[in-house]
Amino acid sequence: MSEVSGERSGIGRDQGDQPSPAPKTEALGMKTENLSAFYGAFKAVTDVDMEIRPNKVTALIGPSGCGKSTFIRCLNRMHEVVPNAYAEGCVKLGDRDIYARDTDPVTVRRRIGMVFQKPNPFSKSIYENVAWGARINGYRGDMDELVERSLKRAALWDEVKDKLKKSGFDLSGGQQQRLVIARTLAVEPEVILMDEPASALDPVSTQKIEDTMAELKERYTVVIVTHNMQQAARISDYTGFFYIEHMNDPGRLWEFDETDKIFSSPNRKETEDYVTGRFG
Amino acid sequence: MATKSGAQKNARKGEPEGEGVFKTSVSARHALDRVFSVLVFVAAMIGLVVLAVLLVDIARDGLPRLSWAFITSFPSVIPQNSGIYPALLGSLWLLGLTAILSVPLGIGAAVYLEEYAPDNWLTRLIEVNISNLAGVPSIIYGLLGLGIFVNLLGGITGGQSIVSGALTLSLLILPVIIIATREALRTIPGAVREGGYALGATRWEVIRSHLLPMALPGALTGTILALSRAIGETAPLIVVGAATYITFAPDSPLSSYSALPIQIYSWVSQPQPAFQLAAAAGIVVLMVVLLLTNSVAIWLRNKYQRRG
């Protein structure tokens, strides 16, 4: 584990009794080294080295079943929630290894939020959906203000400000997904991971989520798994292409570069075939 | 792939009837459908009719005998003066104590097995045993209660006391509560747990704030139905020493006691016909208690489901 250096020390920076930091604009980046992910004896992803730049949107693309979702779940230690699943290698937030022996996954997940494929609001009011995560993490500030700010950043406030007491399930699918984003923002993470956040949504809702993402990177580092290549091209700054060359191999990060490069002149043939729609 | 095969199916449906390789008669298939619907209707009715006849018969015998005096009087050797008061009170004591003992234990065990326990041979063994325990005859629990709560722990439970009875009934319904709660927890999508963890919640925080409230309607329904069953039990209570003739009302968990089904059983076994009428009236009282607890279950379920 590397030494803590400078102001931004990553995990554990504001553990304890200090009040939450003021809203920030500069987020932490992430980095993986030799990251492999397993389900029991099955190796799903192997040897991923990736640098996730701060305050940028990084898109992960590739055919189904090549480990994108598994990889992104390793980034906030959600992978190990699955029985018998584990990861090897190193994942850093800032300069702290989130897999270090003394690092609590509960702390990691507050700093690295996650939005899932299907909207999963809690069976609670809209207000409580946003406030709950902040409350369990010991937020001491003005909760009403935090809920409003989070909903505004998720571009949902105008649609729900008059019905905060209503159940989160009363919202449409797209609104639910933005509610989940708001709830993630309320715990003030550094990084937001999104695992196909718009795949269950209609085009209008998808557009809103994409607009939201463009604003999110002002304050957060964003990683998104998507099957929609136009989406990746539109919203991301960097793109990683995951690929499995032979059946039953683990997924690999086949190519990683700036999004423009991946979509215009990728280095590897498989990447080009995929982004031009020749397979997958 | 999926859309392609769907399209093929539609094309087939569009073909005119009787053409090609499809030779079955649609009217014969509809006739079979009607025959089956009649059969299942009869099956449903048999259960309902038998129940209705029973209820009418009991009500005819019991309602004339039922009075405020019957509910507030003690049993007597004179059938006309006999009342159900101590048995009713005993049953309510049992109901309350059994609920207090079994609900936290049952829900706790279910939460452990469903949310915390690792998947290994020990937990699988426990699971199999809990399912089997739900099917053990109630008199076996009575014998267990007699051996442990009445004899072995008699110094604490007061021997043949309400506590011993309630502990025995708790054992009887624990497996049912555990199974009902586990089923309720299992129907909660994994996405709810992941959503909680992704915000930096611990397992307990997710269980307390999301899983338990969501599982509550199912768990409560199962629990109260199990309690209803417990309140109608006779065999285990006879074994652990519920009294059949009692002339004082129970006033503490350590009192000796009677219970509604015991009292009814005792009256039914008397030779005088007037005692049979008292038994019928006692059954009406027992039924009312059962219906009340069941309606509490339904009320609670609806109340908590609406929040979701």
Interface residues (C-beta under 8 A of the other chain):
Chain A: N76 M78 V81 P83 V106 T107 V108 R109 R110 R111 G113 M114 F116 K118 N120 P121 F122 S123 W132 G133 I136 N137 S167 F169 V180 R183 T184 V187
Chain B: D119 P189 A191 V192 R193 E194 G195 G196 Y197 A198 L199 G200 A201 T202 E205 S209 H210 P213 M214 R307 G308
